[in-house]
Amino acid sequence: MLRPAPGCGIMEYTVLIHQAEEGGFWAEVPELPGCYSQGETIEEALRNSREAIETHLMAVKVEATRKELESLRQDELKRQL
């Protein structure tokens, strides 16, 4: 489990590490569908997973913002009609 730095208010996510058939390891974050990473070692896979989680959450936030802006724009167009 990746843990946040003390006092930073970040959520914890479970990271499942699997041995890759071709060598190395791959990781998945069950709470974040589609969030995967890999590394040559378990430690590297965990470090890469932290970056994958950050990137995944940023993409989710961007998409939510885009949808919210689109909804506001649609509401404004309806009011103008």
Secondary structure, 3 states (H helix, E strand, C coil): CECCCCCCCCCCECCEEEECCCCCEEEECCCCCCCEEEECCHHHHHHHHHHHHHHHHHHHHHHHHHHHHHHHHHHHHHHHC
